[in-house]
Amino acid sequence: GDTENIPEMKELQRIDCAFLPMNLPYTMTPEMVADAARSFKPKILYPYHYGDTDASKLVELLKNDKDIEVRIRRMQ
């Protein structure tokens, strides 16, 4: 199914690496992904399925969250 920023994400603990989808209309916006990541604080975050969404916006949103490293992989 589709992934959204749901309250249950706050229950996740000790996540080393998270993969979160980021692209409307079926997945989350960069703001929603940032909120989700802040709720369970993965050490590393890979956004995926971002299509035409500017992934650098997520990097900007999380730049002050030093415990979360955002990694962007360019897909060809």
TORLO-682344 format. One record per residue (C-alpha): y, z, x; chain. Coordinates in Angstrom, 1 decimal. Each point is the difference from the previous one (the first is absolute). Layout:
<pts>
((Y Z X) 'A');
...
</pts>
This chain:
<pts>
((0.0 0.0 0.0) 'A');
((3.7 0.1 0.9) 'A');
((1.4 2.8 2.1) 'A');
((3.0 2.0 -1.0) 'A');
((1.7 3.1 1.3) 'A');
((-1.9 2.6 -2.1) 'A');
((0.2 3.8 0.0) 'A');
((-3.6 0.3 1.3) 'A');
((1.2 -1.4 3.4) 'A');
((1.6 3.3 0.7) 'A');
((-3.5 1.5 0.1) 'A');
((-1.0 -2.1 3.0) 'A');
((-0.2 1.9 3.2) 'A');
((-0.4 -0.7 3.8) 'A');
((0.3 -3.8 -0.4) 'A');
((0.0 -1.7 3.4) 'A');
((0.5 -3.6 -1.2) 'A');
((1.1 -1.2 -3.4) 'A');
((0.1 -3.6 -1.4) 'A');
((2.3 -0.3 -3.0) 'A');
((0.7 -3.3 -1.9) 'A');
((3.6 -0.9 -0.4) 'A');
((1.0 -3.0 -2.2) 'A');
((1.2 -0.2 -3.5) 'A');
((-1.0 -0.5 -2.8) 'A');
((-3.5 1.3 0.7) 'A');
((0.4 2.6 2.7) 'A');
((2.8 2.3 1.3) 'A');
((3.6 -0.7 1.1) 'A');
((1.0 1.1 3.5) 'A');
((1.6 3.1 -1.6) 'A');
((-3.2 0.9 -1.8) 'A');
((-2.0 -0.5 3.2) 'A');
((2.4 2.3 1.9) 'A');
((-0.2 2.6 -2.7) 'A');
((-3.8 -0.2 0.0) 'A');
((-0.2 0.3 3.8) 'A');
((2.4 3.0 0.0) 'A');
((-2.2 1.7 -2.6) 'A');
((-3.2 0.1 2.2) 'A');
((1.5 -0.8 3.5) 'A');
((-2.5 -2.3 1.7) 'A');
((0.4 -0.2 3.8) 'A');
((-0.1 -3.8 -0.2) 'A');
((1.0 -2.2 -2.9) 'A');
((-0.8 -3.7 -0.4) 'A');
((1.5 -1.7 -3.0) 'A');
((-2.0 -3.0 -1.2) 'A');
((0.1 -2.6 -2.7) 'A');
((3.8 -0.1 0.4) 'A');
((0.4 -3.8 -0.5) 'A');
((3.7 -0.8 -0.3) 'A');
((1.0 3.7 0.2) 'A');
((2.0 0.8 3.1) 'A');
((-2.2 2.4 1.8) 'A');
((2.8 1.1 2.3) 'A');
((1.5 1.8 -3.0) 'A');
((-2.9 2.4 0.1) 'A');
((0.6 0.7 3.7) 'A');
((3.7 0.7 -0.8) 'A');
((-0.9 2.3 -2.9) 'A');
((-2.4 2.1 2.2) 'A');
((2.0 -0.1 3.3) 'A');
((0.9 3.7 -0.3) 'A');
((-3.6 1.0 -0.8) 'A');
((-1.0 0.4 3.6) 'A');
((-3.6 1.1 -0.8) 'A');
((-0.7 -3.3 -1.8) 'A');
((-0.4 -3.1 2.2) 'A');
((0.4 -3.2 -1.9) 'A');
((-1.9 -2.9 1.4) 'A');
((0.7 -3.6 -1.2) 'A');
((-2.6 -2.7 0.7) 'A');
((1.2 -3.5 -0.6) 'A');
((-2.5 -2.0 -1.9) 'A');
((-0.3 -3.8 0.5) 'A');
</pts>
